[in-house]
Amino acid sequence: MTRPGIACLIFLCLLLTACNASISIYGGGAGIRQATATPTPQRSIPMPATQTSCPSVSPSNPLGTRAAVMRPLGLGSHQNLVYVYNEGQPQISAAHGHLVRYDITTSRRVTIATSGLRISEAQVSADGQWIMFLSLPDPHSDPNHVALLQMVRLDGQGLQTLYCFPKLPYTPEDGIFSAFQGRGILSYAYPPLRFIWSPDERHVLLSADLEGTTSLMTLLDIRTGSLRQLLLYSQYCRLAIPLTWLDSNQAYIVTEGRATCGSPPPPMDLYLLNIAKSTNPVDPQWNAILSQNVRFTEASVDISPDSSHLFTSTCEMTEPFVTTIIGEPARGGAQTIIYHQLASAQNPESCVESIRATAKNALLMLIHSGRSYLQCGENSQQYRDAFQLATLSTAGHSQPRILANLERGRSYSLGQDVPTLWSLVSRDSRFYAITAARVPTTCSQRSVETMILYGRLSGGAPVVVVRTSAGTVDVVGWTAL
């Protein structure tokens, strides 16, 4: 690390000490990952005026944070899918990011908020009333900040900025692989920032990767605006990334190899970090939960809605592919093989690409079920993969139940930014959401069409909610209004 980089890092470490501000906060979070079957309607209270400018840094507010202003929103029974639509390309200053909700009962579409050049890492709160997200400002109008942590109520009221990430020595975007990209189950976008919001909606775990060498995590209390350093992780060729919360006091942290460090990649390790007990950032109070080889292996991790079990799926990509799904207690312990499948000789590249827990004893599986090729030129090929969605019982050794054979020519993903139950499954537990990108069908085709679909967990073909080739769309999560 260069001397300016070290100085900036030391300055940041010294800066991140606690500060306090008072605010009344109304409406609590669920406290657990499990969503209620139908949110109980309640009376909405109008939001007071809120501020979208970056909080000012002063002797009384040295960290430049702002406590959240929150009033309850009356919920309903119509399942609404929230998604992000980012116009154009990320670096086009004329583009904007939009938060949109789609009522699957009425097919009505409502723009909740528009902010910045691009919106990323958006998350729906556990109670279904709020969205928190990162907004990338136009560098021409704001050259001092790389991203804004903002939140807004689902009815579009109360857009506010809680914190602005300064222009610190983040690794610049460079080529296909950047130093902040991992080799495991997670990796950062650019800028290399991430956050996860606790189920009680009190704490936000903020993460930043500095100069491709150090992973820094801080804890923001949105009720008071206090910010403290929680983790400073500097390991050769490894980075640390927050995955999700187990409960409101414990968060899962993934450590994995950096993409720039070549092969073979080190194992992906999962830890459980206690935010109350961990007071020394360089010596965190965390427990090792699992270690997973990721060389020639696709891995996926999720926890059950009741936070009792952790599920891991792996696909070993040495023909024929081998899929294994294991379960274990959420805090670590004895592992049980739930599913083990060797791909057939007729389809040697078939495997489970990712899993998501949809109920206490049920997993949703994205199965890579086949591959075809589109020849482009003498030595180039484009892939046109086939996918299936299936459910699997975790109670015993059962076989997957196919929900849908997905349309060929698209790539699919269950991997929303933060794996919470309500980011995938509707609040009435009847529907799921999935993202897709259309693979070019001709060698001359260059534009990529992204889309969002939803389907019934009882089965049937998914329905397209939105598609665009003039930008990108990404799933945020579900609420009920």
C-alpha positions as CSV (number, residue, x, y, z in Angstrom):
1,M,0.0,0.0,0.0
2,T,1.3,3.5,-0.8
3,R,2.0,6.0,1.8
4,P,-1.1,8.2,0.8
5,G,-3.2,5.0,1.0
6,I,-1.9,4.1,4.4
7,A,-2.4,7.6,5.6
8,C,-6.0,7.6,4.4
9,L,-6.7,4.2,5.9
10,I,-5.2,5.3,9.3
11,F,-7.3,8.5,9.1
12,L,-10.4,6.4,8.4
13,C,-9.6,4.1,11.3
14,L,-9.2,7.1,13.7
15,L,-12.3,8.7,12.4
16,L,-14.6,5.7,13.0
17,T,-15.5,6.3,16.6
18,A,-18.9,6.5,18.0
19,C,-21.1,9.6,17.8
20,N,-24.7,10.1,18.9
21,A,-27.8,11.9,17.9
22,S,-31.3,11.4,19.2
23,I,-34.4,10.5,17.1
24,S,-37.7,8.8,17.7
25,I,-38.3,5.8,15.6
26,Y,-41.7,4.2,15.0
27,G,-42.5,0.8,13.8
28,G,-40.3,-2.2,14.6
29,G,-38.8,-4.9,12.4
30,A,-39.8,-8.5,12.4
31,G,-36.8,-9.5,14.5
32,I,-36.5,-12.8,12.5
33,R,-36.1,-13.7,8.9
34,Q,-39.5,-15.4,8.6
35,A,-42.1,-13.2,6.9
36,T,-45.6,-13.2,8.2
37,A,-48.2,-14.9,5.9
38,T,-50.1,-11.6,5.3
39,P,-48.9,-8.3,6.9
40,T,-51.5,-6.9,9.2
41,P,-52.9,-3.6,7.8
42,Q,-52.2,-0.6,10.0
43,R,-52.8,3.1,9.8
44,S,-50.2,5.1,7.8
45,I,-48.7,8.1,9.4
46,P,-47.5,10.9,7.0
47,M,-43.8,11.3,6.8
48,P,-42.3,14.6,8.0
49,A,-39.8,16.5,5.8
50,T,-36.5,14.5,5.3
51,Q,-33.1,15.4,3.9
52,T,-31.5,13.9,0.8
53,S,-28.2,15.9,1.0
54,C,-25.1,14.4,2.5
55,P,-25.0,14.9,6.3
56,S,-22.5,17.6,7.1
57,V,-19.3,16.8,9.0
58,S,-18.9,18.9,12.1
59,P,-17.4,18.7,15.6
60,S,-20.8,17.5,16.8
61,N,-21.1,15.0,13.9
62,P,-17.5,14.0,13.0
63,L,-18.6,11.0,10.9
64,G,-21.2,12.7,8.8
65,T,-24.1,10.4,9.7
66,R,-27.8,11.1,10.0
67,A,-30.3,9.1,12.1
68,A,-33.3,7.7,10.2
69,V,-36.7,9.3,10.3
70,M,-39.4,6.6,10.2
71,R,-43.2,6.5,10.4
72,P,-45.3,3.4,9.9
73,L,-46.9,2.5,6.6
74,G,-50.2,0.7,6.5
75,L,-49.8,-2.6,4.6
76,G,-52.3,-4.6,2.7
77,S,-52.8,-8.0,1.0
78,H,-51.7,-7.4,-2.6
79,Q,-48.3,-8.9,-3.2
80,N,-45.9,-6.3,-4.6
81,L,-42.6,-7.1,-6.2
82,V,-40.0,-4.3,-5.9
83,Y,-37.2,-4.0,-8.4
84,V,-34.5,-1.6,-9.6
85,Y,-34.4,-0.2,-13.1
86,N,-31.1,1.5,-14.0
87,E,-31.2,3.4,-17.3
88,G,-28.5,3.0,-19.9
89,Q,-24.9,2.3,-18.9
90,P,-23.5,2.9,-15.4
91,Q,-21.1,5.7,-16.5
92,I,-23.6,7.7,-18.5
93,S,-24.3,10.8,-16.5
94,A,-27.7,11.3,-18.2
95,A,-29.0,8.0,-16.8
96,H,-30.9,7.6,-13.6
97,G,-31.7,4.7,-11.1
98,H,-35.4,4.0,-10.3
99,L,-37.1,1.9,-7.6
100,V,-40.3,0.4,-8.9
101,R,-43.0,-1.7,-7.3
102,Y,-45.3,-4.0,-9.3
103,D,-48.7,-5.2,-8.0
104,I,-49.1,-8.7,-9.3
105,T,-52.9,-8.6,-8.6
106,T,-53.6,-5.5,-10.6
107,S,-50.4,-5.4,-12.8
108,R,-50.1,-1.8,-11.7
109,R,-46.6,-0.3,-11.7
110,V,-45.5,2.6,-9.5
111,T,-42.1,4.4,-9.4
112,I,-41.2,4.7,-5.7
113,A,-38.1,6.9,-6.1
114,T,-35.5,8.1,-8.6
115,S,-32.0,8.7,-7.4
116,G,-28.5,9.1,-8.8
117,L,-26.9,7.6,-11.8
118,R,-27.5,4.1,-10.6
119,I,-29.1,2.3,-7.7
120,S,-27.5,-0.9,-6.3
121,E,-27.6,-3.2,-3.2
122,A,-31.3,-2.3,-2.6
123,Q,-33.0,-4.2,0.2
124,V,-36.6,-4.3,1.5
125,S,-36.9,-4.1,5.3
126,A,-38.1,-7.0,7.3
127,D,-41.5,-5.3,8.1
128,G,-42.0,-4.6,4.4
129,Q,-42.4,-0.9,4.8
130,W,-39.0,0.5,3.7
131,I,-36.3,0.2,1.1
132,M,-32.6,0.9,1.8
133,F,-30.2,1.3,-1.1
134,L,-26.9,2.7,-2.4
135,S,-27.2,5.6,-4.9
136,L,-24.3,6.5,-7.1
137,P,-24.1,10.3,-7.5
138,D,-23.1,12.1,-10.6
139,P,-19.3,12.9,-10.1
140,H,-19.8,16.2,-11.9
141,S,-22.3,17.5,-9.3
142,D,-20.8,15.6,-6.3
143,P,-17.0,14.9,-6.8
144,N,-16.5,14.1,-3.1
145,H,-18.6,11.0,-2.6
146,V,-18.7,7.7,-4.3
147,A,-22.1,6.5,-3.1
148,L,-25.0,7.5,-0.8
149,L,-26.7,5.3,1.7
150,Q,-30.4,6.2,1.3
151,M,-33.8,4.9,2.3
152,V,-37.4,5.6,1.3
153,R,-40.8,4.3,2.4
154,L,-42.6,2.0,0.0
155,D,-45.2,4.6,-0.8
156,G,-42.4,6.9,-2.0
157,Q,-42.5,9.2,1.1
158,G,-39.4,10.0,3.2
159,L,-36.5,9.7,0.8
160,Q,-33.5,10.5,3.0
161,T,-29.7,10.1,3.0
162,L,-28.1,8.5,6.1
163,Y,-24.5,8.4,5.1
164,C,-22.2,9.3,2.2
165,F,-19.2,7.2,1.3
166,P,-16.2,9.5,0.8
167,K,-13.7,9.2,-2.1
168,L,-11.4,6.8,-0.3
169,P,-8.7,4.6,-2.0
170,Y,-11.2,2.1,-3.4
171,T,-9.8,-0.1,-6.2
172,P,-10.6,1.5,-9.5
173,E,-12.6,-0.5,-12.1
174,D,-10.0,-2.2,-14.4
175,G,-10.7,-4.7,-17.0
176,I,-12.7,-7.9,-16.6
177,F,-11.4,-8.7,-13.1
178,S,-10.7,-6.1,-10.4
179,A,-8.9,-6.6,-7.2
180,F,-12.1,-6.4,-5.1
181,Q,-13.8,-9.3,-7.0
182,G,-13.9,-12.6,-5.2
183,R,-13.6,-16.2,-6.1
184,G,-16.4,-17.8,-4.1
185,I,-20.1,-17.1,-3.6
186,L,-20.0,-13.3,-3.5
187,S,-18.1,-10.4,-5.1
188,Y,-18.5,-6.6,-5.1
189,A,-19.7,-4.5,-7.9
190,Y,-18.1,-1.1,-8.4
191,P,-17.7,0.9,-6.3
192,P,-16.7,-2.0,-3.9
193,L,-19.4,-1.2,-1.3
194,R,-22.0,-3.4,0.3
195,F,-24.4,-3.3,3.2
196,I,-26.8,-5.6,5.0
197,W,-29.8,-4.4,7.1
198,S,-30.6,-6.2,10.4
199,P,-34.0,-7.9,10.8
200,D,-34.9,-5.5,13.7
201,E,-34.1,-2.6,11.3
202,R,-31.8,-1.0,13.8
203,H,-28.3,-1.8,12.5
204,V,-26.7,-1.6,9.0
205,L,-23.5,-3.4,8.5
206,L,-21.5,-1.3,5.9
207,S,-18.6,-2.9,4.0
208,A,-15.9,-1.3,1.8
209,D,-12.8,-2.7,0.1
210,L,-9.8,-0.4,0.2
211,E,-7.1,-0.6,-2.4
212,G,-7.8,-4.3,-3.1
213,T,-6.0,-5.2,0.2
214,T,-8.2,-4.4,3.1
215,S,-11.9,-5.2,3.9
216,L,-13.4,-2.6,6.3
217,M,-16.8,-3.1,8.0
218,T,-18.5,-0.6,10.1
219,L,-21.8,-0.7,12.0
220,L,-24.4,2.1,11.7
221,D,-27.2,2.4,14.2
222,I,-29.9,4.2,12.2
223,R,-31.8,5.1,15.4
224,T,-29.0,7.3,16.7
225,G,-26.7,7.8,13.7
226,S,-23.8,6.3,15.6
227,L,-21.1,4.5,13.6
228,R,-18.3,2.2,14.9
229,Q,-15.7,0.1,13.3
230,L,-16.5,-3.6,13.5
231,L,-14.0,-5.4,11.3
232,L,-10.6,-4.6,9.7
233,Y,-9.6,-7.6,7.6
234,S,-6.2,-7.6,5.8
235,Q,-5.2,-11.1,4.5
236,Y,-3.0,-11.8,1.5
237,C,-5.2,-12.4,-1.5
238,R,-8.4,-12.6,0.5
239,L,-11.4,-10.3,1.1
240,A,-14.2,-10.3,3.6
241,I,-17.8,-9.7,2.5
242,P,-21.1,-9.6,4.6
243,L,-23.6,-12.2,3.5
244,T,-26.7,-11.8,5.6
245,W,-28.0,-11.7,9.2
246,L,-28.8,-14.8,11.2
247,D,-30.6,-12.6,13.7
248,S,-30.4,-9.0,14.9
249,N,-27.2,-9.7,16.8
250,Q,-25.2,-12.0,14.5
251,A,-24.2,-11.7,10.9
252,Y,-22.6,-14.1,8.5
253,I,-19.3,-13.0,6.9
254,V,-17.8,-14.7,3.9
255,T,-14.0,-14.7,3.3
256,E,-12.8,-15.8,-0.1
257,G,-9.9,-15.4,-2.5
258,R,-9.4,-12.4,-4.7
259,A,-9.9,-12.9,-8.4
260,T,-6.6,-11.2,-9.2
261,C,-4.6,-13.7,-7.2
262,G,-4.9,-16.5,-9.8
263,S,-5.5,-20.2,-9.3
264,P,-6.0,-22.3,-7.4
265,P,-8.4,-20.1,-5.3
266,P,-8.3,-20.7,-1.6
267,P,-11.4,-22.1,0.1
268,M,-14.5,-20.0,0.8
269,D,-15.0,-19.7,4.6
270,L,-18.1,-18.6,6.4
271,Y,-18.1,-17.0,9.8
272,L,-20.7,-15.9,12.3
273,L,-19.9,-12.5,13.8
274,N,-21.5,-11.3,17.0
275,I,-21.9,-7.5,16.7
276,A,-22.3,-6.9,20.4
277,K,-19.3,-9.0,21.6
278,S,-16.9,-8.0,18.8
279,T,-15.2,-4.8,20.0
280,N,-11.7,-5.2,18.5
281,P,-11.8,-4.8,14.7
282,V,-8.5,-6.6,14.1
283,D,-9.5,-9.5,16.4
284,P,-13.2,-10.1,15.7
285,Q,-15.4,-12.3,17.8
286,W,-16.5,-14.7,15.1
287,N,-17.0,-18.4,14.9
288,A,-16.0,-20.5,11.9
289,I,-19.1,-22.2,10.4
290,L,-17.9,-23.9,7.3
291,S,-15.1,-24.0,4.8
292,Q,-15.8,-24.9,1.2
293,N,-13.5,-25.6,-1.7
294,V,-14.4,-23.4,-4.7
295,R,-11.9,-24.7,-7.3
296,F,-13.9,-25.9,-10.3
297,T,-16.9,-25.7,-8.0
298,E,-20.1,-23.5,-7.9
299,A,-21.3,-22.9,-4.3
300,S,-24.5,-21.5,-2.9
301,V,-25.4,-20.8,0.8
302,D,-28.7,-19.9,2.5
303,I,-30.4,-20.2,5.9
304,S,-33.9,-21.5,6.7
305,P,-36.6,-18.9,7.3
306,D,-36.8,-19.8,11.0
307,S,-33.0,-19.3,11.3
308,S,-32.4,-22.8,12.5
309,H,-30.5,-24.4,9.7
310,L,-27.8,-23.5,7.1
311,F,-27.9,-25.1,3.7
312,T,-25.0,-25.3,1.2
313,S,-25.0,-26.6,-2.3
314,T,-22.0,-27.4,-4.4
315,C,-21.6,-28.3,-8.0
316,E,-18.2,-29.9,-8.8
317,M,-17.6,-29.1,-12.5
318,T,-15.4,-32.0,-13.5
319,E,-17.3,-34.1,-15.9
320,P,-19.6,-35.6,-15.1
321,F,-20.8,-32.8,-12.8
322,V,-21.6,-33.7,-9.2
323,T,-24.2,-31.9,-7.0
324,T,-24.2,-32.1,-3.3
325,I,-26.5,-30.3,-0.8
326,I,-25.9,-30.4,2.9
327,G,-27.7,-29.0,5.9
328,E,-26.3,-28.1,9.4
329,P,-27.3,-26.1,12.4
330,A,-27.3,-22.4,11.6
331,R,-24.5,-21.8,14.2
332,G,-22.5,-24.7,13.0
333,G,-22.4,-28.4,13.8
334,A,-22.9,-31.8,12.4
335,Q,-23.6,-31.9,8.6
336,T,-26.2,-34.0,6.9
337,I,-26.3,-34.8,3.2
338,I,-29.7,-33.9,1.9
339,Y,-29.1,-34.5,-1.8
340,H,-26.3,-36.0,-3.9
341,Q,-26.6,-36.4,-7.7
342,L,-24.1,-37.5,-10.3
343,A,-24.9,-36.0,-13.8
344,S,-25.9,-38.5,-16.4
345,A,-23.7,-39.6,-19.3
346,Q,-26.3,-38.0,-21.7
347,N,-26.1,-34.7,-19.9
348,P,-22.8,-34.6,-18.1
349,E,-22.9,-30.8,-17.3
350,S,-26.2,-30.9,-15.4
351,C,-26.1,-29.6,-11.9
352,V,-27.8,-27.5,-9.2
353,E,-26.4,-24.0,-9.8
354,S,-27.9,-22.3,-6.7
355,I,-30.4,-22.8,-3.9
356,R,-32.6,-20.6,-1.8
357,A,-34.6,-21.6,1.3
358,T,-38.3,-20.9,0.8
359,A,-39.7,-22.6,3.9
360,K,-38.5,-24.4,7.0
361,N,-38.1,-27.6,5.2
362,A,-38.0,-26.6,1.5
363,L,-35.4,-25.3,-1.0
364,L,-35.9,-23.7,-4.3
365,M,-33.3,-25.0,-6.8
366,L,-32.0,-23.5,-10.0
367,I,-30.9,-26.5,-12.1
368,H,-28.5,-26.0,-15.0
369,S,-30.0,-28.8,-17.1
370,G,-28.2,-28.7,-20.4
371,R,-26.1,-26.7,-22.9
372,S,-26.1,-26.0,-26.6
373,Y,-23.7,-23.9,-28.7
374,L,-23.9,-21.1,-31.2
375,Q,-20.9,-21.1,-33.5
376,C,-19.6,-17.6,-34.2
377,G,-16.5,-17.6,-36.3
378,E,-13.8,-20.2,-36.6
379,N,-12.9,-20.5,-32.9
380,S,-15.7,-18.7,-31.0
381,Q,-18.8,-20.2,-29.4
382,Q,-21.7,-18.8,-27.5
383,Y,-23.6,-20.9,-25.0
384,R,-27.3,-21.3,-24.9
385,D,-28.0,-23.0,-21.6
386,A,-31.1,-24.7,-20.4
387,F,-32.4,-24.2,-16.8
388,Q,-35.1,-25.7,-14.6
389,L,-36.6,-24.6,-11.3
390,A,-37.4,-27.2,-8.8
391,T,-38.2,-27.6,-5.1
392,L,-36.6,-30.0,-2.7
393,S,-37.7,-31.1,0.7
394,T,-34.9,-30.9,3.3
395,A,-36.6,-33.3,5.7
396,G,-35.2,-36.5,4.1
397,H,-33.6,-38.0,1.0
398,S,-36.1,-36.9,-1.6
399,Q,-35.9,-36.0,-5.3
400,P,-36.5,-32.6,-6.7
401,R,-40.0,-31.6,-7.9
402,I,-39.8,-29.6,-11.1
403,L,-41.7,-26.4,-11.0
404,A,-40.8,-25.1,-14.5
405,N,-38.7,-25.7,-17.5
406,L,-37.3,-22.2,-18.2
407,E,-37.1,-20.8,-21.7
408,R,-33.8,-21.5,-23.5
409,G,-31.6,-18.7,-24.6
410,R,-31.6,-17.0,-21.2
411,S,-29.4,-17.2,-18.2
412,Y,-31.2,-17.1,-14.8
413,S,-30.3,-16.2,-11.3
414,L,-31.8,-16.6,-7.8
415,G,-28.9,-14.5,-6.4
416,Q,-30.5,-11.3,-5.2
417,D,-27.9,-9.0,-3.5
418,V,-28.8,-10.0,0.0
419,P,-30.4,-13.5,0.6
420,T,-33.3,-12.7,2.9
421,L,-36.6,-14.7,2.6
422,W,-38.6,-11.7,1.4
423,S,-36.0,-10.9,-1.3
424,L,-37.1,-14.1,-3.0
425,V,-40.5,-15.2,-1.6
426,S,-43.7,-13.1,-1.5
427,R,-45.1,-12.2,1.9
428,D,-47.9,-14.7,1.6
429,S,-45.4,-17.5,0.7
430,R,-47.0,-18.2,-2.6
431,F,-44.7,-16.6,-5.2
432,Y,-41.0,-16.4,-6.0
433,A,-39.0,-13.9,-8.1
434,I,-36.1,-14.6,-10.5
435,T,-33.9,-12.5,-12.7
436,A,-32.9,-13.4,-16.3
437,A,-30.7,-12.2,-19.1
438,R,-31.4,-13.1,-22.8
439,V,-28.4,-14.7,-24.4
440,P,-27.7,-13.4,-28.0
441,T,-29.4,-15.6,-30.6
442,T,-27.2,-14.5,-33.5
443,C,-23.5,-13.8,-33.8
444,S,-24.2,-10.1,-34.8
445,Q,-26.4,-9.4,-31.8
446,R,-24.7,-7.3,-29.2
447,S,-27.3,-5.9,-26.8
448,V,-28.3,-8.0,-23.8
449,E,-31.9,-7.9,-22.5
450,T,-32.4,-8.3,-18.8
451,M,-35.8,-9.2,-17.2
452,I,-37.6,-10.0,-14.0
453,L,-40.1,-12.9,-13.7
454,Y,-42.3,-14.2,-10.9
455,G,-43.9,-17.6,-10.6
456,R,-45.9,-19.7,-8.2
457,L,-44.2,-22.0,-5.7
458,S,-46.9,-24.5,-6.5
459,G,-45.6,-24.7,-10.1
460,G,-46.2,-23.4,-13.6
461,A,-44.3,-21.2,-16.1
462,P,-43.1,-17.9,-14.6
463,V,-44.5,-14.6,-15.8
464,V,-42.4,-11.7,-17.1
465,V,-42.8,-8.5,-15.0
466,V,-40.4,-6.3,-16.9
467,R,-37.8,-6.5,-19.6
468,T,-35.4,-4.0,-21.1
469,S,-32.3,-3.7,-23.3
470,A,-32.0,0.0,-22.6
471,G,-30.5,-0.5,-19.1
472,T,-30.8,-3.3,-16.5
473,V,-33.4,-4.5,-14.0
474,D,-32.7,-6.3,-10.8
475,V,-35.0,-7.8,-8.1
476,V,-35.1,-6.1,-4.7
477,G,-37.8,-8.0,-2.8
478,W,-41.4,-8.4,-1.8
479,T,-43.9,-6.5,0.2
480,A,-47.7,-6.3,0.5
481,L,-49.8,-3.2,-0.1
